[in-house]
């Protein structure tokens, strides 16, 4: 007799999260794909470009704290809607910029509003999936980041060549408003979802003793969350590894332009290959830990084992700066970026493993803020480093140093997370 659950609506929810994340990453990645054009039109150097990215991440960090708290208070449906309205209008607002100040204001607003995506999505996964399926669901929706990163390098250069950089921001920004219609009419928490079968409802809560409140429930104060070691495990894991992903998003197009003279008005195929590989990493990374859990492994052991494997898979990218063949370098970056997304699918899931549902968005927001603080430090540092080596006639050496940092970050993060939460013991907040 089959034990398969009746009903699949939770995967429809996962599909909604996937498309939102796809749009989210398209909106934020446009600046990286337009980097040479924007530098020319606004007169920026690498330091200025890095500073603008750092400002974006400052507001993204602030937004994560805001949305992490507000989503736990008002619920996923309303919180996500507020976020996507804000980031869609902000993305389109870039097209109005006539100078660096106006562009930076639009970028700041985008960072503030885009921050609602992951706290909302992680909380939705906690509401709709049992623990044994959460890493896979997270990996699937998180692969939207990769699909967005694949589609954008194809779409943006074509729009740039035909209509100019302003239309690239308008076209990608408008997609979010279309998604909002489907979200508002299709999403609800399981206890409120009409026609959800009892079998699927029971499956969703099969390994969870928590209730399914109508909204997020009583807000957990940040001081309470910051007082437990599990929070700091998540914080340092994000702080050390998120900036690497931001480097890939914002600087890789410039890297291939600078080192291999790729034309920004044509499709940058190395980027398409890299982000296609990350889709496999995101889904595969989520599947692997879930597979081990279904085989009887303790949740913490499954998560930590696969995270260690993916941390090791990142290491070979340190050799990228020593090679001269573009496709060999692309292969190393593809492996590292895919491993990052596999890592990401699992580190996000540790938040719902260690904390009750009513605190998940707040913890995700705190961890995401930590990742953004890392980006606030790393992004301007990348720009200054590249400008320094450009002045000394060897910009490629600057990229070599950056790849060394990227390749070592994950093993360090894994060790720190192990020290703070060896068995990822579940936090009791009552």
C-alpha positions in Angstrom: 0.0 0.0 0.0 1.4 3.4 -1.0 2.2 6.0 1.7 2.3 8.8 -0.8 0.3 11.9 0.5 -2.9 12.9 -1.2 -2.8 16.3 -2.8 0.0 18.4 -4.2 -1.0 22.0 -3.6 2.1 22.7 -1.5 4.1 22.3 -4.8 1.9 25.0 -6.4 3.0 27.3 -3.5 6.6 26.3 -4.2 6.1 27.3 -7.8 4.8 30.7 -6.8 7.9 31.2 -4.6 10.1 30.0 -7.5 8.8 32.6 -9.9 9.0 35.4 -7.3 12.6 34.6 -6.6 13.3 34.4 -10.4 12.0 38.0 -10.8 13.8 39.1 -7.6 17.1 38.1 -9.0 16.5 39.4 -12.5 15.8 42.8 -11.0 18.9 42.9 -8.8 21.2 41.4 -11.5 20.4 44.0 -14.2 23.0 46.4 -12.8 25.8 43.8 -13.1 24.9 43.1 -16.7 24.8 46.8 -17.5 28.0 47.6 -15.6 30.2 48.7 -18.5 27.4 50.8 -20.1 26.5 52.4 -16.8 30.1 53.2 -16.0 30.4 54.9 -19.4 27.2 56.9 -19.1 27.6 58.0 -15.5 31.4 58.2 -15.5 31.9 55.6 -12.7 35.1 53.7 -11.9 35.2 50.3 -10.1 35.3 52.0 -6.7 32.1 54.0 -7.4 30.4 50.9 -8.8 31.4 48.9 -5.6 30.2 51.8 -3.4 26.8 51.8 -5.1 26.5 48.0 -4.6 27.5 48.5 -1.0 24.8 51.1 -0.5 22.3 48.7 -2.0 23.3 46.1 0.5 23.1 48.5 3.4 19.5 49.1 2.6 19.0 45.4 1.9 20.2 44.7 5.4 17.9 47.2 6.9 15.0 45.8 4.8 15.7 42.3 6.0 15.3 43.3 9.6 12.1 45.2 8.8 10.5 42.5 6.7 11.7 39.7 9.0 9.7 41.3 11.8 6.7 42.5 9.8 6.1 39.2 8.1 6.1 37.3 11.4 3.5 39.9 12.6 1.2 40.3 9.5 1.7 37.0 7.9 3.3 35.8 4.7 0.6 36.8 2.2 0.5 40.5 3.1 4.2 40.8 3.8 5.2 39.3 0.4 2.8 41.6 -1.4 4.2 44.7 0.2 7.7 43.6 -0.7 7.1 42.9 -4.4 5.1 46.1 -5.0 8.0 48.1 -3.5 10.7 46.3 -5.4 8.9 46.3 -8.8 8.3 50.1 -8.6 11.9 50.7 -7.4 13.4 48.6 -10.2 11.4 50.6 -12.8 12.5 53.8 -11.0 16.1 53.3 -12.1 15.1 54.3 -15.6 14.3 57.8 -14.4 17.8 58.5 -13.1 19.7 61.2 -14.8 22.7 61.3 -12.5 24.5 59.1 -10.0 22.4 60.5 -7.1 19.1 59.5 -8.6 20.4 56.1 -9.6 21.6 55.5 -6.0 18.3 56.5 -4.6 16.5 54.0 -6.8 19.1 51.4 -5.9 18.5 52.0 -2.2 14.8 51.7 -2.5 15.3 48.4 -4.4 17.5 47.0 -1.7 15.0 48.0 1.0 12.0 46.4 -0.7 13.7 43.3 -2.3 14.7 42.2 1.2 11.2 40.8 1.8 11.6 37.9 -0.7 13.6 35.4 1.4 12.0 35.9 4.8 8.6 35.5 3.1 9.6 32.5 1.0 11.3 30.7 3.9 8.3 31.2 6.2 6.0 30.0 3.4 8.0 26.8 3.1 7.9 26.3 6.9 4.1 26.8 6.7 3.5 24.4 3.8 6.1 21.7 4.0 7.2 19.1 6.6 10.8 19.2 7.7 11.8 16.2 5.4 10.7 18.2 2.4 11.8 21.7 3.3 15.3 21.6 1.9 14.0 20.3 -1.4 11.3 22.9 -1.5 13.8 25.6 -0.6 16.2 24.3 -3.2 13.5 24.5 -5.9 12.3 28.0 -5.1 15.9 29.2 -4.5 16.7 27.8 -8.0 14.6 30.7 -9.2 17.7 32.9 -8.4 19.6 30.8 -10.9 16.9 30.9 -13.6 16.6 34.6 -13.2 20.4 34.8 -13.5 20.3 32.6 -16.7 17.4 34.6 -18.3 18.8 38.0 -17.5 22.1 37.6 -19.4 20.1 36.6 -22.5 17.3 39.2 -22.2 19.1 42.3 -20.9 21.8 42.6 -23.7 19.1 42.2 -26.3 17.0 45.0 -24.7 20.1 47.1 -24.2 21.0 46.8 -27.9 17.5 47.6 -29.1 16.0 50.1 -26.6 18.8 51.2 -24.2 19.6 50.5 -20.5 16.5 52.2 -19.2 14.1 49.8 -20.8 16.0 46.9 -19.2 15.0 48.1 -15.8 11.4 48.8 -16.8 10.8 45.5 -18.4 12.2 43.4 -15.5 10.5 45.5 -12.9 7.1 45.1 -14.4 7.2 41.3 -14.1 6.7 41.5 -10.4 3.4 43.3 -10.7 2.1 40.4 -12.9 3.2 37.9 -10.3 1.4 39.8 -7.6 -2.0 39.0 -9.1 -1.4 35.2 -8.9 0.0 35.4 -5.4 -2.9 37.3 -4.0 -5.5 35.0 -5.3 -3.7 31.7 -4.9 -1.8 31.9 -1.6 -3.1 31.2 1.9 -1.8 29.3 4.9 -2.9 25.6 5.0 -5.6 26.0 7.7 -7.3 28.7 5.6 -6.9 27.1 2.2 -10.2 25.9 0.8 -10.2 22.5 -0.8 -6.9 21.5 0.7 -7.3 17.8 1.5 -7.0 16.6 5.1 -4.4 14.0 3.9 -2.2 16.8 2.6 -2.8 19.0 5.7 -1.8 16.0 7.9 1.3 15.4 5.7 2.4 19.0 6.0 2.3 18.7 9.8 3.5 15.1 10.0 6.8 15.9 11.7 5.8 19.1 13.3 3.9 19.8 16.6 3.4 23.5 16.0 0.0 25.0 15.4 -1.0 26.7 12.1 -2.0 30.2 13.2 -4.0 32.6 11.0 -1.1 35.0 11.0 2.5 34.9 12.1 1.7 34.9 15.8 3.3 36.8 18.6 6.5 38.5 17.6 9.7 37.2 19.2 11.9 40.1 20.3 15.3 40.3 18.5 17.1 40.4 21.9 15.6 37.0 22.7 16.8 35.6 19.4 20.2 37.1 19.7 20.6 35.5 23.0 20.8 32.0 21.6 23.8 30.3 20.0 21.8 28.9 17.1 21.1 32.4 15.9 24.8 33.2 15.7 25.5 30.0 13.8 23.1 31.1 11.1 24.4 34.7 11.3 28.0 33.8 10.7 27.2 31.2 8.1 25.4 34.0 6.1 28.0 36.7 6.8 30.8 34.7 5.4 29.2 33.2 2.3 26.5 35.6 1.1 29.1 38.2 -0.1 30.5 35.6 -2.5 27.2 35.2 -4.3 26.8 39.0 -4.5 30.2 39.1 -6.1 29.1 36.6 -8.8 25.9 38.6 -9.4 27.4 42.1 -9.7 30.9 41.6 -10.9 31.2 38.5 -13.2 29.9 40.2 -16.3 32.5 42.9 -15.7 35.2 40.2 -15.2 34.5 38.5 -18.5 34.4 42.0 -20.2 37.7 43.1 -18.6 39.6 39.8 -19.0 38.1 38.3 -22.1 36.6 41.4 -23.8 33.1 40.0 -23.9 30.7 42.4 -25.7 28.0 43.6 -23.2 25.5 44.1 -26.1 25.7 40.4 -26.9 24.8 37.4 -24.8 27.5 36.5 -22.4 27.5 32.8 -22.7 29.8 32.0 -19.8 27.2 33.6 -17.5 24.5 31.5 -19.0 26.5 28.3 -18.4 27.4 29.3 -14.8 23.9 30.1 -13.7 22.4 27.0 -15.5 24.7 24.9 -13.4 23.6 26.7 -10.2 20.0 25.4 -10.8 21.3 21.8 -10.6 23.2 22.7 -7.4 20.2 24.4 -5.7 17.8 21.6 -6.4 20.3 18.8 -5.9 21.6 20.3 -2.6 18.1 20.4 -1.2 17.3 16.9 -2.4 20.4 15.3 -1.0 19.9 16.4 2.6 16.2 15.4 2.4 17.2 12.0 1.0 19.5 11.4 3.9 16.8 12.4 6.4 14.4 9.9 4.7 17.1 7.3 5.1 17.0 7.8 8.8 19.8 10.3 9.4 19.3 12.9 12.2 18.3 16.2 10.6 21.4 18.0 11.9 23.7 15.4 10.7 22.2 15.3 7.2 22.4 19.1 6.9 25.9 19.5 8.2 27.2 16.6 6.1 25.9 18.0 2.8 27.0 21.5 3.7 30.6 20.3 4.3 30.5 18.5 0.9 29.5 21.7 -0.8 31.9 23.8 1.1 34.7 21.6 -0.3 33.3 21.8 -3.8 33.8 25.6 -3.7 37.5 25.4 -3.0 38.7 24.8 -6.6 37.6 28.3 -7.6 40.8 29.6 -6.0 42.6 28.4 -9.1 40.5 30.5 -11.5 42.8 33.4 -11.4 45.8 31.3 -12.4 44.2 30.0 -15.7 44.0 31.7 -19.0 41.3 29.6 -20.8 37.9 31.2 -20.5 36.0 27.9 -20.5 38.2 26.3 -17.9 37.6 29.3 -15.7 33.9 29.1 -16.4 33.9 25.5 -15.3 35.5 26.3 -12.0 33.1 29.2 -11.3 30.2 27.1 -12.4 31.1 24.4 -9.8 31.6 27.0 -7.1 28.4 28.9 -7.8 26.4 25.6 -8.0 27.9 24.6 -4.6 26.9 27.9 -3.2 23.3 27.4 -4.1 23.3 23.9 -2.7 24.8 25.4 0.5 22.2 28.1 0.4 19.3 25.7 0.1 20.5 23.9 3.3 21.6 26.9 5.4 18.2 28.5 4.9 16.5 25.3 6.0 18.6 25.3 9.2 16.6 28.3 10.3 13.3 26.4 10.2 15.1 23.3 11.7 16.3 25.2 14.8 13.5 27.8 15.3 9.7 27.7 15.6 7.6 28.9 12.7 6.7 32.2 14.4 10.4 33.2 14.5 11.5 31.9 11.1 11.1 35.1 9.2 12.8 37.1 11.9 15.7 34.7 12.0 15.9 34.7 8.2 15.9 38.5 8.3 18.7 38.6 10.9 20.8 36.1 9.0 20.2 37.9 5.7 21.1 41.2 7.3 24.4 39.6 8.4 25.0 38.5 4.8 24.4 42.0 3.6 26.7 43.5 6.2 29.3 41.1 4.7 28.4 42.5 1.3 28.6 46.1 2.6 32.2 45.4 3.5 33.1 43.2 0.5 31.5 45.1 -2.4 33.4 48.4 -1.9 36.6 46.4 -1.1 36.3 44.6 -4.5 36.0 47.9 -6.3 38.9 49.5 -4.5 41.0 46.4 -5.0 40.3 46.3 -8.7 41.0 50.0 -9.1 44.3 49.6 -7.2 45.5 46.8 -9.5 44.2 48.6 -12.6 46.4 51.6 -11.7 49.3 49.2 -11.4 48.6 47.6 -14.8 47.5 44.2 -13.5 43.7 44.1 -12.9 43.7 40.4 -13.4 45.7 40.0 -10.2 42.9 41.8 -8.3 40.4 39.2 -9.5 42.9 36.4 -8.5 42.9 37.6 -4.9 39.1 37.8 -4.9 38.7 34.3 -6.1 41.1 33.1 -3.3 38.8 34.8 -0.8 35.7 33.2 -2.4 37.1 29.7 -2.4 38.0 29.7 1.3 34.9 31.3 2.8 32.6 28.3 3.0 34.9 25.9 4.9 35.5 28.7 7.4 31.7 29.3 7.7 31.1 25.6 8.2 33.6 25.4 11.1 32.1 28.5 12.8 28.6 27.1 12.4 29.7 23.8 14.0 31.2 25.6 16.9 28.1 27.6 17.7 25.5 24.8 17.0 27.1 21.4 16.9 23.8 19.5 16.8 21.5 22.4 15.7 19.4 21.8 18.8 15.9 23.2 18.4 15.3 26.5 20.3 12.5 26.7 22.8 11.2 30.3 22.9 8.2 29.8 25.2 
